[in-house]
Amino acid sequence: MAIKSNEIASLIKEQIKNYAHKVESNDVGSVVTVGDGIASVYGLDKVMLSELLLFPHGVYGMAMNLNEDSVGAILFGNDTLIEEGDLVQRTHKVVEVPVGDALLGRVVNALGQPIDGLGEIKTTKSRPIERIAPGVMTRKSVDVPLETGIKAIDAMIPIGRGQRELIIGDRQTGKTAIAIDTIINQKDKGVLCVYVAIGQKNSTVVQLVEKLKEHDAMSYTTVVSATASELAPLQYIAPYAGVTMAEEWMEQGKDVLIIYDDLSKHAVAYRTLSLLLKRSPGREAYPGDVFYLHSRLLERACRLSKEYGGGSITALPIIETQAGDITAYIPTNVISITDGQIFLQTELFNSGQRPAIDSGLSVSRVGSAAQYKCVKSVAKSLKIELANYHELQAFAQFGSDLDDATKKILIHGNVLMEVLKQNQYQPKTFVEQTIEIFTAQSRVMDDLKIEDIKPFLDGLMISLKKDYQATLDEIKETKVLSKENEEQLKEAIYKYKEAYCQ
């Protein structure tokens, strides 16, 4: 028997009339699968991307995949506590971390919770970890130096407040050492520091914190730690948590230095998450948005203009290379986002050069705009002289007979390399750097033995502080090396050289 269309319509109307008006709540879902720090949740139709979710036993998670029939969430706690069928609640807010001065001197996890055993952190404010970077109109150009205290960097690869300078090199070449020395050098310079440890050993982070305490640097530093033993989701959000803490101070008009150690492990953690969330793998199994992962992080480092408070965030991301290959996927991504890189070379490190900075491949795209004039005047030819030295050094290995001009370049190059050596945890002031490089460039040490150069410079500084303190004070105050200062320094250097050689 055929059913007429008007009968169909009346049947549907009847069904609608009898349908229960109360629709099931969209704020609660249930776990479908769980494992490896990832949960698939059914329901939660109105959940936001990056929304904080509450699982049983106080475990928190974050919505990452908004699929048609489920939500892929990453877990910030022990996934063995969660079982299939457990209820999941929305919190109606995105992931936030506490911010404020109470975090200074503390070691926290990626969620901003204290892990140093010093008790609760009492803050009144929190901020979402994801945020759009300040626009071009709110920024100011970088022209104030961020002193690292490392001669080779401050002279050849100057870093400015608000810059993003990549530290790149193989493992065990001194990348973290540069970052730690830079933090130690910010003492009494009005710069707050945030150190983000991603995927490192617990023991390494403990040693690092002890070193900072030893040099009285923890009072202006916050350490955010997501170690190798922690879940990939915590390693993934750690750098965003760190920069969120830094932004609070930047917006108060303060200068902040943030170190991401390291972003190679951060990319690996994100790749792990993406594969577990069944996102399509791309090159080297990294997801297609791995560039955006780091660009949206590093773009948040900037210097704000006066109208917006005038604060700054200087970012020193660290990338670990394999066999010095800076053309690999993640290194080239981060190089293209940052304003220059400090490249550490394994061969230089093994030959005893500390820090092992390759002056040829290292560059600062902000350049001498972020450099004191006195340092700039003595270091302007340094890179070219070192380039000539390295070129001739390779050539000299094959030839036994060298002309006098080549010998002079090689001798002077050896002196410069020795002057640029610097022990860890011994930062130099810009006045000391100016004098040491000026002394090297005056070529008075070219006839000394290499092992005598460091004692000569140490003795010279003691002599200058004793007899020429007024000159040193003038350079420190004006940050310029005037003609009179140059003459006085030359006189002091030659006088000291005579006494030294007797």
Secondary structure, DSSP 8 states (H G I E B T S, - for coil): ----HHHHHHHHHHHHHHS-S----SSEEEEEEEETTEEEEEE-TT--TTEEEE-GGG-EEEEEEE-SS-EEEEESS-GGG--TT-EEEEEEEE-EEEESGGGTT-EE-TTS-B-SSS-----SEEEES------GGGB----SB---S-HHHHHHS--BTT-B-EEEESTTSSHHHHHHHHHHTTTTTTEEEEEEEES--HHHHHHHHHHHHHTT-GGGEEEEEE-TTS-HHHHHHHHHHHHHHHHHHHTTT-EEEEEEETHHHHHHHHHHHHHHTT--B-GGG-BTTHHHHHHHHHTT--BB-GGGT--EEEEEEEEE-STT-TTSHHHHHHHHHSSEEEEE-HHHHHTT-SS-B-TTT-EESSGGGGS-HHHHHHHTTHHHHHHHHHHHHHHHTT-S---HHHHHHHHHHHHHHHHT---TT----HHHHHHHHHHHHTTTTTTS-HHHHHHHHHHHHHHHHHH-HHHHHHHHHH----HHHHHHHHHHHHHHHHHHH-
